[in-house]
Amino acid sequence: MAVSLATPPTAEVLRTRYQARLPASLDELVGPSHGTAHLPLHIAWSGRTVFDLEKPKQRMSVYRTVLVEGQRDDLMVLLNKDLLTAQWPFLRNLVSRTIREVWESAFTELAAVRPATTT
């Protein structure tokens, strides 16, 4: 008798991985709200590691990169609750559907933010 070793769908594997990284509360996100962000190489492994948080494009790049590549401890020290919430209408369109759904299902304050529209 053959044994079937079914592999879970990639989206489900990613969902589980991202859920495990979530902080218990957005209040745990105590990263800088201004100044310079220095990303460790395990997060920014493919290039730039220093970003000016005063520049919107660089700030958005930091948040996108940390959401995708960061572990739980990285999220808590590199992301700031107020900046994440303020940027979420745009940021939610820069991350994968899986990341967006994981964060919005865990934190109703993000799900309640109206998505940004482009004209």
Backbone as a ProteinNet text record, in pm:
[ID]
protein_1_A
[PRIMARY]
MAVSLATPPTAEVLRTRYQARLPASLDELVGPSHGTAHLPLHIAWSGRTVFDLEKPKQRMSVYRTVLVEGQRDDLMVLLNKDLLTAQWPFLRNLVSRTIREVWESAFTELAAVRPATTT
[TERTIARY]
84.2	0	89.2	62.4	140.2	91.5	187.5	156.1	166.8	63.4	62.4	111.6	215.7	267.3	227.2	107.9	55.7	131.8	169.1	237	133.7	135.6	38.5	65.1	-38.2	-19.3	77.7	153.2	252.6	191.8	74.7	10.9	-15.7	-52.8	-80.5	48.1	155.5	285.7	329.3	315.8	353.1	264.1	135.4	42.5	84.3	114.2	156.3	286.1	379	507.4	487.6	406.3	384.7	304	209.5	132.7	222.7	320.2	411.4	501.2	518.3	605.5	533.9	402	325.6	350	353.9	355.7	217.2	209	79.4	-11.7	47.9	-27.3	53.9	-14.2	58	134.9	93.3	163.7	306.1	335.5	471.4	565.7	510.9	593.1	646.8	767.8	824.8	948	954.4	1067.3	1067.8	1171.1	1184.6	1074.3	1036	935.7	999.8	1126.7	1199.5	1348.1	1426.3	1570	1608.1	1704.8	1760.3	1729.8	1692.7	1672.3	1787.3	1845.8	1954	1901.3	1884.6	1833	1948.2	1933.4	2037.3	2041.1	2153.5	2172.5	2077.6	2028.4	1934.6	1798.4	1775.7	1652.6	1680.6	1780.3	1815.1	1935.3	1918.7	2027	2064.9	1982.4	2010.9	2055.3	2082.6	2125.3	2131	2067	2070.1	2028.2	2099.7	2067.5	2037	2063.3	2038.9	1934.9	1832.5	1720.1	1685.7	1649.2	1605.1	1453	1406.6	1263.2	1186.6	1256.8	1191	1147.7	1204.5	1172.1	1067.5	948.2	838.1	871.3	940.8	971.8	1066.9	1164.4	1257.2	1186.5	1100.3	1024.3	935.5	868.6	782.3	864.5	982.3	1070.3	1113.3	1146.4	1182.9	1068.2	949.3	834.8	800.2	803.1	775.3	877.8	1005.2	1112.3	1102.5	1077.6	1068.3	946.3	833.8	714.7	738.9	813.6	838	948.4	1057.2	1176.4	1200.6	1139.1	1170.1	1109.5	1179.1	1127.5	1054.4	991.9	911.8	992.5	1111.9	1192.6	1225.9	1250.7	1279.2	1158.7	1040.7	918.9	902.9	926.9	903.1	1001.9	1127	1225.5	1244.1	1195.7	1213.8	1086.8	970	844	786.4	718.3	654.1	503.5	428.9	283.5	219.2	251.8	188	224.4	351.4	391.1	326.7	323	260.6	114.2	43.6	-98.6	-120.3	-37.5	-51.1	-20.5	75.4	116.7	35.1	-40.6	-107	-193.3	-266.8	-348.6	-267.6	-144	-57.5	25	77.3	165.6	95.7	-31.5	-106	-107	-85	-79.9	60.4	159.9	298.7	345.3	265	300.6	209.5	244.3	163.8	26.3	-65.8	-200.1	-192.7	-103.5	-91.1	-50.9	50.5	93.8	-19.5	-82.5	-194	-304.9	-344.7	-453.1	-413.9	-290.2	-244.6	-248.6	-194.4	-190.7	-330.8	-412.9	-546.7	-638.9	-618.5	-702.6	-658.3	-531.9	-481.3	-507.1	-508	-518.2	-632	-744.1	-862.8	-840.5	-750.9	-725.1	-663.1	-591.8	-540	-647.9	-730.3	-838.8	-937.1	-951.8	-1047.8	-998.5	-867.3	-811.3	-856.1	-904.1	-950	-829.2	-838.8	-730.4	-711.5	-587	-556	-605	-652.6	-693.7	-598.3	-576.7	-494.2	-582.6	-552.9	-634.5	-555
-117.2	0	124.2	216.7	340	440.9	508.2	610.9	746.7	825.3	957.5	1061.2	1130.6	1238.6	1370.5	1411.7	1534.1	1654.8	1739.7	1862.8	1973.6	2049.1	2158.2	2264	2332.6	2437.9	2545.1	2602.1	2703.2	2818.2	2864.3	2976.1	2941.6	2817.7	2777.3	2769.6	2722.8	2719.2	2861.7	2952.1	3091.9	3155	3129.2	3184.5	3141.6	3014.8	2963.6	3030	3045.5	3108.5	3253.7	3329.1	3469.5	3484.8	3395.3	3400.7	3378.9	3290.7	3262.1	3381	3470.9	3586.6	3706	3702.8	3818.6	3850.6	3978.7	4015.3	3987	3980.1	3957.7	4079	4196.2	4320.7	4420	4510	4615.9	4705.3	4710	4789.7	4741	4617.4	4564.4	4619.1	4687	4743.6	4878.2	4876.3	4995.3	5046.7	5018.7	5063.8	5214.7	5266.1	5410.7	5469.7	5592.3	5662.6	5770.1	5795.9	5892.5	5860.4	5930.2	5903.4	5801.1	5720.2	5621.7	5480.9	5395	5253.8	5174.2	5088.7	5000.8	4857.7	4800.2	4663.8	4563.8	4457.9	4354.7	4277.4	4215	4144.8	4027.9	3966.3	3855.1	3904.8	4036	4094.8	4159.8	4243.9	4316.1	4248.4	4124	4041.1	4071.6	4146.7	4165.6	4307.1	4389.8	4524.4	4620.1	4732.5	4844.2	4802.7	4856.3	4824.6	4947.9	5067.4	5190	5273.8	5318.5	5390.8	5512.9	5620.2	5742.6	5736.3	5725.3	5713.9	5842.4	5952	6078.2	6082.1	5994.8	5989.1	5880.3	5917	5820.3	5694	5705.7	5586.3	5492.9	5550.6	5467.2	5403.7	5480.2	5427.3	5310.4	5327.5	5222.6	5098.1	5119.5	5008.4	4930.1	5001.9	4936.9	4850.5	4906.6	4834	4712.8	4728.1	4614.3	4504.1	4540.9	4443.2	4371.4	4446.6	4386.2	4294.3	4334.4	4248.3	4117.3	4121.7	4002.2	3914.7	3975.5	3899.6	3889.4	3977.8	3983.3	3872.9	3838.2	3746.1	3827.5	3762.1	3830.7	3941	3910.5	4011.1	4129.2	4102	4209.2	4301.4	4242.6	4322.4	4416.6	4366.4	4446.1	4561.3	4544.5	4651.1	4740.6	4697.4	4777.7	4847.8	4795.2	4857.5	4938.9	5045	5132.9	5126.9	5104.8	5089.4	5205.6	5328.1	5444.5	5457.4	5432.2	5439.3	5327.4	5207.5	5095.9	5126	5172.7	5202.7	5314.7	5418.1	5530.4	5490.1	5401.7	5359.8	5244	5177.1	5053.8	5068.3	5178.6	5186.8	5168.9	5213.7	5196.6	5069.3	5044.9	4931	4798.5	4789	4664.4	4623	4719.9	4690.5	4652.9	4669.5	4639.5	4503.7	4442.1	4310.2	4206.2	4082	3975.7	3967.5	3905.8	3884.5	3806.6	3709.8	3629.6	3715.4	3799.5	3887.4	3981.1	4041.2	4134	4064.9	3947.8	3875.7	3834	3789.5	3749.7	3869	3982.3	4100.1	4156	4161.9	4218.6	4127	3998.1	3909.2	3909.6	3935.1	3938.2	4072.7	4180.3	4314.7	4390.8	4395.7	4458.1	4605.6	4671.2	4812.6	4831.6	4731.1	4739.6	4706.8	4609.9	4572.3	4686.7	4770.1	4880.5	4999.5	5003.4	5115.2	5103.8	5213.8	5212.5	5198.4	5108.7	5095.1	5222.2	5248.5	5363.4	5336.1	5439.9	5426.1	5506	5456.4	5528.6	5582.2	5702.2	5764.4	5785.2
0	0	0	-92.6	-102.7	0.2	59.2	157.2	88.3	100.2	38.4	138.7	102.4	185.5	121	150.2	90.2	143.3	53.9	89.3	98.2	210.3	220.7	113.2	71.2	-29.1	21.8	-68.9	-34.2	45	4.5	74.5	220.3	247.5	386.5	468.2	407.3	474.7	509.4	413.4	438.2	544.2	538	636.9	778.8	795.2	926	970.6	878.1	909.3	952.9	879.6	914.9	1044.2	1068.7	1193.5	1314.3	1301.2	1412	1445.4	1352	1372.6	1435.1	1436.3	1482.8	1629.4	1663	1804.5	1863.6	1994.4	2059	2041.5	2029.6	2017.4	1935.1	1867.6	1795.7	1892	2018	2118.2	2140.5	2100.8	2112.9	2005.3	1905.5	1798	1845.1	1899.3	1962.9	1888.3	1760.2	1679.8	1663	1599.5	1583.2	1495.6	1528.4	1447.8	1360.7	1381.2	1298.8	1307.6	1228.1	1227.2	1122.9	1157.4	1065.3	1114.1	1022.4	1053.9	993	1074.8	1031.1	1032.6	915.7	907.2	911.2	991.6	994.8	863	837.9	710.8	690.8	796	775.8	726.6	733	679.2	544.2	540	416.4	351.8	316.7	267.1	122.7	51.1	-91.1	-127.2	-28.7	-65.4	51.2	33.8	127.2	268.6	368.6	507.6	592.6	541.7	617.6	543.3	617.8	558.6	643.2	576.4	642.3	658.4	782.1	807.1	780.2	760.5	728.1	581.2	499.9	357.4	334.4	288.6	276.2	196.8	85.9	6.3	80	148.2	224.9	344.8	411.9	525	479.8	366.4	313.6	278	224.3	189.1	313.6	420.1	546.4	595	600.3	654.4	569.7	440.3	352.4	373.2	377	393.4	528.1	634.3	767.1	776.3	720.7	723.2	649.5	541.6	460.3	520.5	563	602.1	752.2	830.4	972.7	1056.3	1163.1	1263.7	1370.7	1465.7	1568.3	1639.2	1683.5	1753.5	1662.8	1535.4	1439.4	1425.8	1414.2	1399.8	1517.5	1636.9	1756.7	1772.1	1728.6	1747.4	1624.9	1509	1387.8	1341.6	1379.6	1339	1454.3	1418.8	1515.8	1492	1598.6	1586.8	1511.4	1549.4	1486.9	1339.3	1305.9	1164.3	1083.7	1139.4	1067.6	1039.1	1140	1124	1022.5	1028.6	936.1	792	774.5	639.6	584.4	669.3	627.8	502.3	483.2	360.9	232.4	231.1	114.3	124.9	244	266.6	237.4	268.6	247.8	100.9	11.5	-131.9	-179.7	-92.7	-129.4	-79.6	7.4	59.5	-5.9	11.8	-47.5	17.9	-52.2	2.4	134.2	140.5	261.9	381.1	364.4	474.1	512.4	414.1	440.9	520.3	478.3	545.9	687.4	706.3	840	935.2	892.5	979.5	1004.1	901.4	919.4	999.4	991.5	1072	1217.9	1242.6	1380.7	1449	1371.2	1428.9	1361	1428.3	1369.4	1337.7	1410.9	1382.4	1243.5	1194.1	1058	956	986.8	895.7	879.5	982.6	979.1	897.9	869.6	793.8	648.8	596.4	455.9	362.9	266.5	169.5	88.7	54.7	-28.9	-169.8	-235	-374.5	-460.4	-578.2	-673.3	-783	-823.6	-929	-1054.2
[MASK]
+++++++++++++++++++++++++++++++++++++++++++++++++++++++++++++++++++++++++++++++++++++++++++++++++++++++++++++++++++++++

